[in-house]
């Protein structure tokens, strides 16, 4: 499981700019308006051979009327508990503020590794001004400029040096299944229905499950590890405090799992946040089954199920390999099909395809659809091979990977799926230059 690095600080000190710099792409919205980052955003980063997850947080809200509310204290506490390393960002141009001091007071009590990043140090004079932040009592402040990339290498060296040692013992070789979804869609109820016992707290209060709960289950002769997670709020509605940092736990669960059961509320159809969570699963190359819960509460006509299917196909068109189930965790309707689907996904993720058979499909695909090119050069595929399972990973040796295009990789993926299946799981395609 990747360690987590959380970027915290008051609004408008440059957290999202640093986040974008660390993950190498513009994922977070960057504006000079306090509070722009309303949803928690995460991205993968690596430095000096270590991989970790970076979490961009909304600014810790501090104003004249309410300097430091109990809710903000809770957010700081959760940051200390959840992250493996905390980057506390401050603004060199603004100097040490009362808000910085109040945040520092709470972070100082943390036993977690803590780095003070003095941002916006764009010249030597401002670089020297970073020393003012020694008064926070949090160690040596590191002058950086997230916008111009100054001091970022040194900051990353410090982050990596403070990450926990890589686990010597791998997790048990169990097929791991994460139950994920927005709050109050019935995730814990589904877990309890599967297990037939009150293993997790069930409540109508969104966000009741704050910790990921692991349960080992044997089903049809196979052992599975079920992970119940905290709910993920709709975009723009993640509240400060407990629930905001519960999202980190859900993302950790997706990172840990082999397949996810994405639970949605049948009464609401698919929401934007449901699709957002599915995107997390897809980006991580996991398996997934869409579990449409509370089906017993939906008024039905002859066309109801067809309407849902149309909606799913439209909203999850980028994951058209995902199976779906209509269930009721409360009544037990079709709950037994969830684990059957999980076992089928396990089988698909562990499937191996022979090199000869695979290359025959690839050659036929290339004959039907000319590979892309650029400036007179055309992509040439020499051969392909399956390099791994769980996730199924295929390596294509080509003349120049830069000549490829997303749409062509998607075409190759569809051809592989049409011939070999892989229902219920993402597959990973890697293009390598033959000289590699």
Secondary structure, DSSP 8 states (H G I E B T S, - for coil): --EEEEEE-BTTSSHHHHHHHHHTS--S---SSTT---S-EEEEEEETTEEEEEEE---B---SS-SS-HHHHHHHHHHHHH-SEEEEEEETTT-S-HHHHHHHHHHTT--SEEEEEEE---SHHHHHHGGGGGGGSSS--EE-BTTTTBTHHHHHHHHHHHS----SS---S-EEEEEE-STTSSHHHHHHHHHTS--S---SSTT---S-EEEEEEETTEEEEEEE------TT---TTHHHHHHHHHHHHHHH-SEEEEEEEGGG-S-HHHHHHHHHHHHTT-EEEEEEE-GGGS---TTHHHHHHHHHHHHTGGGTT-EEEE-BTTTTBTTHHHHHHHHHHHHHHT----HHHHHHHHHHHHHHS---EETTEE--EEEEEEEETTTTEEEEEES-GGG--HHHHHHHHHHHHHHH--TTB--EEEEEETT-
